[in-house]
């Protein structure tokens, strides 16, 4: 739907627009209405004709030599330049042309500057970003850029290209979000690119449960905690197996036992963020060549997280997706190799309790000394209000992220993203890599966020490496909060990069990751994190079962809606269900749908909806104690109950603390131990409940909800309708968001789809000596303008499980011969 059609109801007000245009009246928080509605400069100018959606490029730009840009029908630019400067200048120019507002808004959000645009409603968010040291971390990266001449050349050229485009903007050409929010873009700087990379680092490392685990350990005691929250390392099908590592020369950092306390949530629980990638060796493919697949699961948003581009210059011919605001290609392929990334799920963030000397917070205790803090004055400009000034204290460990919790404690955060690093250079080198040696050399420069880099090349090699800077930890550390006395005075030591989980050309013929645990029990280093436990097994099972894999097979696996959680949980639930207790029409209807369901979450399946309702209700009944204090002691649970009562009497309110639930695999284990003491309800002294009671009660309530859906037509009982996936605009503007998408998938299926997360880019590549064969698609389009025909772009193909062929043109003439529109740009 075009921008014109989205706003067509306002057409009858054109006569009023002309009056308001002169009046330039502001109504509350909305922009000056006249400016927004003015026919000459307002939103009308953002409507793009379908016949000629992509504007001509300037004939002259400040380049070093001639360059060509070929633009295909989807708006993907194929850049052909003669040197590094011109290549990245044009990448910056073109990305800004299509995604300027998105680029800038995301970097403002990363820096904690949202309040400048949206007013007081953004203050809490901005405070969190400032206290997390986001700008501080980005400044460290800029220093790293500056210390490397090559990086400095790349980032300077990219920055210049963005600013060159912005210099051409008139009021009429401003992206519509600037008009809605009534502000203008500011000049781009290398710091903004660094902020974008740190924004991704925060999003992909905010998955630790240190505070939740500390609170639960304090309340439950060691025995119960270990029972419900076992060590997450020992999951099935790890990323790497059988690594023979000599640690005799590896030093370990000195740390102590974790301190247990809690604080109120400063942000939402981490959303479901996952990804899949794998590479299959030629020994398992139909034509003998390796195949690489990647689909990062991130928040689905418009404009899309990704921007497609081809970069061609001496030493590089690469295609894939970039992050708007950062040079280079993040996921992609060239003539020789292909690579992809998934989140490692490793915990690389620790919190330490800080004791300040006095109310001025000018110094803090470090051992037997009082050490001065480094104060960073953070001034948050608030649109329509007074500035908010916050002083963030920096310790030798990091910024004090929590100034004061409910118990009066302060907490410093030690995060690997605060370390000087240059991840941009990693991707620069990957874009140009020709083999395994260059792949490893590129990854040796990469610190944060930890990622699983999968690899395949035209020589037939496959590999995976879980790369990042991982602090050396003693067993058990990293899952809980610390006291400052437990911090090591020495610089943080890390696991040697050469010992990071890695597999190269394994005998089994494939490598894969789906956010599962990093390594098997032979791995000598301790690690912790939040790990997936179903998708990885589904993928590996499929890869093991086939020795003649085709590109079509890999597409089918990316799109697989198979739900292994349901395969393992549903039989345990049904075994405990007393069908004699079923009385209502909807209970019988729900059971019928479940028995007919094959545990595949297709969009049309009703059984998938019933299972999800049942599973959710089971959690509500089984783990409600973690939120409302209705705990039930038995044997070793008695101490837990006593502590809870003491806590309540002390009026230390923990009801506002949202605890993390045990994993689904733990829940399935409890169901199989039907008389496990956790099922007993403390408040029913005359009865000892078992899993049967909880499961049957959960089924009753799930059936009632299912009945409401059917009876009152709240939405639809089909899984795709019930789930209601939608791709939302960054500002949550309905008019600029997608309609509800009726798609299958489940967070535990390879097609990891939730209401607002999913495969943000699907890519499949078969490298070969004759050139790669590649396919890809993402839920959106190249243009960030809601009035552009390519704003939604590939959405329909993405929904339908279809792909675009991704050509890697050797030159502009080849691209033009295939129907692309080519622009020759000469030096200004």
N, C-alpha and C positions, 0 to 999 in steps of 0.2 A: 504494500500500500504506500503510495507516494505521500510526501509531505502535504501536497495540495489537497489530496483526498482526506488526510487526517484532520485538516483544518477547514474543510469545505463548509461546515456549518456557520463559519464566521463571515462568509462572503457577503451576506446581506448587510453587514455592518460597514461596508466600504465607505459609505458617505461619512460615517462617524470617524473613521480612521483619519481622514484628511484633516478633520477638525482637531483631533487629538494629537496628530503629528506636529502641529504647530504649538499646541498647548504643552506637550511633553510632560504629562501628569504622571506621578508615581502613586500607586495604590498599595499601601502597606509594604509587604516584602517583595512584591512583584516589581519588575523593572519599569522604568517610565513607559507607560502604555503606548504613548504616541510613537516613541522610538521603536518599540517592538513591532507595532502594527503598520508603521510607515511603509507605503508601497515602494519607495525608492531605496530604503536601507534596511527595512525590517525583515521578518521571517519569510516574506514572499520571495525574497531574492535567493533563498536557499533551495527553492524548488528547481530541480534539474530536468531538462527535457530528456525523455527516454531515447530519442533518436541519436543524440550526440552528447552522451553523458560525461565524456572525459575531455576536459579542456586542452587546448594546444599548450605545449610547453614553450617557454621563451626560446627564441632563436639564439640568444647570447646570455651567458652567465659567466661569472668570474672563475673560469676553469683554466687549467694549464694547457689543454689541448682539445681537439675535437672529441665529442662523445656522442653516442647514439642511445636513445631510450625507446624500446619497443614496448607498446602497451597492448595486452591482449584484450579480448572482449570482456573479461571479468575485471579489468583494471590492474592486473598484475604487471608491474614494471620489470622489464629485462634491461639492465643497465650494462652498457658496453663502454668502458672508459680505458684510458691509456696509462693512468697511474693511480696510486692510492688516494691522493687528494681528491681527484675528480670523482672517483668511485664513491667515496663516502660523502662527499659534498652532495652528489646527486641522490644518494640514499636518504640523506637528511632532508633535502628539498622535497622529494616526492612523498616521503612519509608525512612531513608536515602538511603538504597539500591535502592529503587524504585523512589525516588523523590528528590535527593540531590540538584541538580541545582535549581529546582523550589523553594525549601525551602530557600536556601541561597540568591537567587536573590531577592525574595520578601522581605526578611528582610533587604537586602542592600537598596532596593528601599524605604522601610519604614524609614530607618535611613538617607536618603538623601546621598547615596553613589553610585548612578548610574554612575556618571561621572568617577569614578575609572575604570569602565568597558567599557563604550561606548564613553568616551571623552567629548568634550565641548558641544555636543548636549544635555547632561543631566544636565547642570549647573542650568538652570531655575527650573527644577523639584527639584533638590537637595536643592536649596535655599528655595523653598516653604516648603519642608519637615522640614528643620532645623528651619525655622521661625515659623512653626506650633508647634514646641516643641515635635516632635515625639520621639526623643531619650530621652528627658527630661521626657516625660510621661512613657516611657518604664522603665527608671531607677526607677521611683516611684513604678512601679509594682514589679521590682526585689527586692526592699526594702521590699515590702509586702510579697513576697515569703520567704525572709530570716527571717522575723519575725514570720513565722509559721513553726514549725518543720516538719509537714506533707507535706506542699507544698515544702519545701526545699528538702525533701527526693525524692519527685516525680520529680521535675525539674532537680535535680542532676543526678538521674538515667537515665532520658530521654537524658540529655546532654551527659552522658558517653556513652550511646548506639550509638548515632550519631557519636561521635568521634572514637569509636571503629570500626565502619564501615569505616570511612574515613582513618583510619590507614592501612586498607587493600588495598586501592586503588593504582593501578599502573597507569602510563600514559595512557596505552591502555584502562583501565577501566573507565577513566574519562567520565562523561556524555558529549555528543557531543557539548552541548552549551559552555562548558568550552573550547573546542578545537576551536570552531568557534570564540569565543571572546578572546581566548588566555590568560586565567588566571587560577588559581587553587583555590580550596576551602580553607577557613581558618577554624581554630578550632571553634566548636560550643560553645556557652555560653548561660546561662539562659537569658541574655539580648536579644539574637536573638529571643528566643521564645516570650518574652514580646513584642518585636518589631512587630512580626507577629500579635499578638492580637491587638496592637494599630493600625496596618495597617487596620485590619478589622473594628476597631472602627471609623477610619477616613472615610473609604469608606461608612459606614452605618450611619454616622451623618453629612455628608457634604450636607445636603438637606435644610438648612435654606435659606431664601431669604431676610435677614435683609437689605443688601445694596440695593437690587433692590426695596424693599418696601420703604426704606427711600428716594431714588431718586424719585420714583413715587409719594409719598406723597408730596414731596417738589414741584413737578411740577404740580400735579393735584389738590391739595387741598383735604381736608378731605372728602367732599361730593362725589366727583367723585371717589376718591380712595375706599371709602367704597362701592360704587356701583359696581365697577369692581373687587374689591378684598375684598369680605366680609370675616368676621371672619371664618376661616376654621374649627373651632371646631364643628360647628353645621351641620355635615354631617349625612346622614342616616345610620342606622345599625351600631352603634359604637361597639367597642370591648366589652365593659362592660356596662350594663344597671342596673338602680335601686339600686345603692350602697347607703346605709344609713350610712353617715359618720358624726361623731361629730368632728367639728373643733374648739371647744371652747378652747382647750389647745394648738392649733397649732399657733406658732409665724409666722409672715410674715416678709419678708425682706424689707428694705427701699429702694425704687427705685423711680426715677422720670420719667419725660416724655422723650421720645426718641429724640435724635438729628438727624437731617436729612442732609445727604450729600451723596456723592457717591465716588467711586474709580474705577479704571480700573480692569477688571477681572484678577485674578492671576491664574486661572485654568479654565478648561472647566466647563460648566454647569453640575450639577450632572446628571449622566446617569439615565436611567429608572431602578431603583432598587426596586424590590418588592418581595413579597412572599405570599404564601397561607398556612394556617394551620387550621385545625378544628378537633374536636373530637365529635363523636356522641354517645350518651348514649345507653345502651342496650334496652331502651324502644322504640327506633327507628330503631333497627337493626333486621334482619331476624332471627338471632339465639340468641338474647338476650344479646350479649356481646358487649362492647364498641369498637369503631374503631377510630383510630387516623391517620390523614393524614398530610403530610407536603411536600411542594415543594418550597424551597427558590429560588427566581429568582435573579440571579447575572450575572455578565459578564461571558459569555461562553468562556472558555479558555482551552488551552492545554499547559502543563499537567493540568488535572482537578483540580479545587479548592479543591475537596474532595479526601480522601483516605480511603477506606473501611478497617475495622479491627474488629476482635472480641478480647476482653480482658477478660481473665478468671484467677482468683486467689482467695484465701480465701476472701470472702466478696464481690466479683464482678464476674458477668457473664453477659457481656454486648456486644452488637454489634451495629454498625452504621457507621457513617463517622466522620473522624477526619480532622483537618486542618494540612497539612504537616508542621511540625515545632513546634507543640504544643501537649503536652501529653493529653491523654484522648479522649473521644468521644463527639462531639458537638451535633449531632442529632442522636437519636437511641432508643434502647429499651433493657430491661433486662427481667428476668423471671417474674418481678412483674409490671413494668410500661413501658410506652413509652412516649417520649416527642419530641417536635419539636419547631422551632423558626421562627419568621418572624420579619422584621424590624418594629419598632413602628412608625417611621416617626416623632418623637417628636424633637423639636428644643432644643438642650442642649448646644448651643454655642452662646455667645454674644460678641459684639465688642464695645470697648470704645475708644473715641478719647483722645489721650495723648498729653499733652503740655510739651515739654522739656524745660529746663532752658536755654540752649544755644546749639551751634553747636556740642559740645562734647557729648551731649545726656547722660550725667553722672547722671542727676537727672531729675525728672518730678514733676509736680505740683499735689499735693494731698490736696485738700482743700486750706488752706492758707500756706501750707508748701511745701518746695522742698525736695523730698525724693530721696535718691540715688537708682539707678537701679542696678540690679544684671546683670553683663555682662557675656555672654557665648560666647566665641570665637569659631566659627565654621569654621574649615578648610576643604575645599572641595578639595580633591585630584583629579586632572583632568588628565586622561590618555592622554599622548602626549602633555600636555600643563602645564602652570603654575598653582600652587595652587590658589584657590579663598578663600580669608579669609573674613568672614562675622561676624560682631558682633551683636548678638541678645540681645536686652535689655529685661530683665524680670522685670515686675512690680508686685505689690501685686495681680493684676488681672490675670496675665499670660504674655506670650511672646508678644512682639510687632510684630505682624504678617505682618502688612503693614507698612514698615518704612516710606514711603512717597507716598501719593496718588497724583492725578492730581491737587488737590487743596492745596497741601502742608501739609496735615494732616497725623498724624501717628495714628495707631490703634492697641490696645492691644486686644488679644483674650482670653476670659475666656471660657474654655471648660471642661466639666465634665471628659473627658478622662485624664486630667492632675491630677486628684485627685488620691491619693494612693488607689489601689484596687487590688483584687485578683480574677479575673473572673475564672482563672484556677481551683480554689478550688470549685467554683460553679459546674463545670462539673464533677470534681472528685466525689462530693457528689451525683449529679444526676445519675451518672453511677451506683451508689450503692443503690439508693433510693428504698424503698419497699412500700411507700404509700404517701398519701397527706402530712403528717407531714414532712417527709424528703424532699419532693418537695419544700415546703415553706421554710424550713430551708436552703436549698441550694440556693434558689433565694435571700434570705436575704443578701447574700454576694456579689451580682452582682450589678455593677454600670453602665457600659458603654461597648458597645453601647446599648441603650434601645431596648429591644426585647419583643415580645409577646411569652411567653412560654406556649404552649399548652400541655395538660397532659391527660393521660388515664391510668387506672390500672386494674389489674386482679380482683379486688374487685368490679368493675363496676363504679368507680368514674371517672368523667371528670372534667377538670378545665382549665382556662386560666388566666394568670396574666401578665400584661404589666409591666415588671420590668426594673428598671434603677434608677439612681439618677436624680431627676427632681428639678431644682431650684424653690423655691417659688417665684412667680411673681404676681405683681398686674395686674389687667385686662388691656390687650392691650400691655403689655411689652413682649419683646422677638421677636417682628416682625420687629423691627427697630434698627438702630444704637443708641448708647448712647454717652453721654459726660461723662468724668471721674467723674464729680461732682455728677452724678447720681448713682455711684457705692456705695454700702454699705461697710463701713469700717469693719464690722463684718464678720466672716467667712460665706460663702454662706450657707444659710439654704435650706433644701430640703423638699419636700413633704414626710411625714412619709411613709416608705415602706408599712406599713399595710393599707395605704390609696391609694396605687397604684391600678389602674383599675383591678378588679378581679371578676371572676365568677366561682363558684363551684357548680356542679350538678344543673344547672338551670332547672326550670320547663319545659322550651321549649324543653329540651332534646338534646341540642348541644351548643357548643361554637365554635367561629371562629374568624379568623383575616385575613385580606388581605391588610394590611397597611392603613386601614381606621382610622377615628378619634377614640380617645381613649374611650370616655365616653359620656353619654347623658347630658342633660341640668341640671340634678340634681347634677352633680359632682361639688363640691364646690371650686375646685382649677382651676386657669387659666392655660391653656397650649396652645401652638401653634405648628405649624410644617407644613409638606407637606403630605397630606393624599390622598389616593385613594378613588374613589367615584363610581366605577362600579363593580369591581370584587367581592367585599364583598357582594353586593346585589344579584349578580348572584348566589353566593355560598349559601347564606342564603335561598334564594328562593327555591333552589333545596333541601336543607336539610329539610325545613319546609314541603315540598310537599310529603315526603316519610317517612312512618313509618315501612318499612321493608327493610332497607338498607343492601346491601351486599358489600363484598370487591370489586366485579366487578363494582358495582355502583360507588364506591368511585374512582376507577381507571378511570371510564368514566368521572367523574366530574373533576378530575385533568386534563384530556385531553380535556375538553370542550372548543370549539372554539367560543362559543356564545359571541357575542359582544353587550353588553347592551348599550354602547355608541351609536352604530349605530341604535339600536332599538328606542332610544329616539331622536336622532338627525336627522335621515334620513326622518321621516315623516314631521318634521318641515322644512327641506330643500325642500322637494318635494312640500309642500304646497305653497312655495314662488317661485317655478320655473315656469316661463312662457314658456310653451311648444310651444307656437306660435312663439317664437323667435328663435327656433332651426332651423338651416339652413344646417349645414354640416352633412355629412355621419356619422362622428364620434360622433357628439352630439346625434344623434338618436341611434347609436349603444350603447353609454354609458348609455343612459336612459333605453334602453331595458334591459341591464344587471342589472341595479339597480332595476328595477321593478320585475325582476325574482329572485333577491337575497333574501335569508331568514335571513340575518344579522348574519350568522355564517361564521367565517373566516377559511373555509377549504382551504387546499393548492391548490385545483383545481378551486376555485371560482374566477370568473372575476369581479363580482359585488363588491366583497370586495376591489379589487384594485381600481375600479372607485370611490367608496366611500372614500377611503383613499386619493386619488388625490383631490377630491372635498373638503374634510375637510381641507386638507393642504392649498389649494388655498384660501379657505374662511379665514383661519387665516392670510395668507399673505396679503390679501386685508383689512381685518377687523382691524388687529393690526399692520399694517406696520408703523403706526405713532409712535409706541413705539421704533422703530429703526431708522426711517429716518426723524423724526420731522414734517411729513406732517399732523399735527393735525388739527382738524376741530371743532371750538368752536360753541356752541349753548347754550343759557341760562347759566347754571352754568359752562359750559365748557369755557366760555369767559376768565375767570381769568387764566385758565390753558394755553390758547393760549398766553396771555399777558406775563406770566412768561417765556414761551418758547422763545418768541421773545427777552426778556430781557437777557435771558441766552445766546442766540446766539450773541447778540450785545456785551456781556461781553467776548466773545471768550472763554468761558468755554466749551470745546468740550465734549458734551455728546453723540455724534454720535457713539463713540467707546464703549459705554455702552450698553450691551446687556440686555434688560429688560426681565423679566419673563412675559409670557402671562397669562391672566386670565384663570381660570380652564375651562374645557369642560362644566361643568354644568352651569357656568356663560354664556358661549357662547350660549348654548341651550336656556337659559332664554332670552338672547338678541334676538335670532331669533323669539321667541314667542312674543316679544314686538317689532314688526316689524318697528315701528316708533320711536324707541329709538333714542335720539339725537346723540349717538355715531356713527350711520351709516352715518350721513351727512358729506359730504366732504367740507371742508372750501374753497377749491380752485375753486369750481363751485358755484359762488355766485348767478347765475340765477336758480339754481336747488337745491332742498332739497332731498338728497338721503335717501332711506329707506333700510330695509333689503332685499327687492326684488331686488334692484339694485346690491347690493354686492353679493347676492346668485347667481343671473343669470350671472354676470361677472365671478364669481369663477367657475361656471359650464362650461362656455365657455373655460376658460383656462385649466381646468382639462380635458375636452374633447380633446383639442388639444394635451395635453401631452399623453393622452390615445391613440390618433391617431398615434402619433410618435412611441409609443411602438409597436402598431400593424403593422404599415406601414414599419417601418425601423427595426423591430425585435430587438430593443435595448436590451431587455431581453425577458420576456414573460408576457402576460396580466394576467396569472393565479397568484393568490395571493402568493402562495408559491415561485414562481419564482421571482415575482416583489419584494417581501420582502427580499429574498436572505439571509436567516440566515446562518451564518458560525461560526464555532468554531475556533478561531485563536490561534496560538501559542503566548506565552507571549512576544516573540521578534518580532511578526508580520511577521514571516518567512512563506511565502506561502507554501514552500515544507513541512513544519512541521504542517500546519494547515489542517483542514478538507476541503473537497470540499464544494461547496454550497449545503445546505441541503434544500430540498423542503418539508417544513413543514408548517402546518397551525398555528393558534394562533394569538393573538394580545395582546398588552400591557394591554388592558382593558378586556380581556377574562381570565377565570381561567387558561387556557394554555397561560400564559403571555409571548409570544414570540416576539422578535424584531430581527433586523439583527444581533445584537451581545449580547443580553441578553435573558435569558430564564430560565426554570427550571433546576437548576444546580444539583439537586438531587430530585428524586421522591421517597417518602417512604410512605407505608401504613402498619399499624400494628394493629392486633387485640389481645390485651393481654387476657390471660385466665389462669385459675388455672392449666390447663394441659400443659401450655406452649404457647408462643406467635406464631401467624402465621403472617409472615411479608414478604413484597415484596419491592423491590427498584431497581433503575437504575439511572445512570448518564451518561452524554454525553462525554465519554472518557474511559480510562482504568487505571488499577492500575499502569502500568509502565509509567514513564516519558520519556522513551527513544523512539524517533521516529522510531528507527529500530526494536522495539519489536512488536511481534504479538498482544500484549495486550495494545498497545499505544492508539488505538481507541476503543478497548474493547467493551463496551456496546453501542457504537454510533448507530449501526443499530437498536438495540432494542429500544433505546431512541427515534429515529426518527419514528419508527413504533408504538410507544405507548405501548410497551411490557415491562414486568418487570421480574427480577430475583427473585426466591424464596430465602429468606434470612434465612438460618438455624442458630440456636443458639445451638451449640454442647455442651454437658455437659463435654466432655473430648476428648482427642486426638484419642482414640480408636474408638469412635463414628464417628468422622470426617473421619478417615481413612477407616472405613467400608463403607462410602458413596463415596469413590473414591478419597478423598484428599490424598496428599502426605505429610507424617509426618517426621519431623526431631527431633531427641532427642539430646538436647544440655546439656552437663555436665559442671560443674564448671572448670575453667582453673586453 
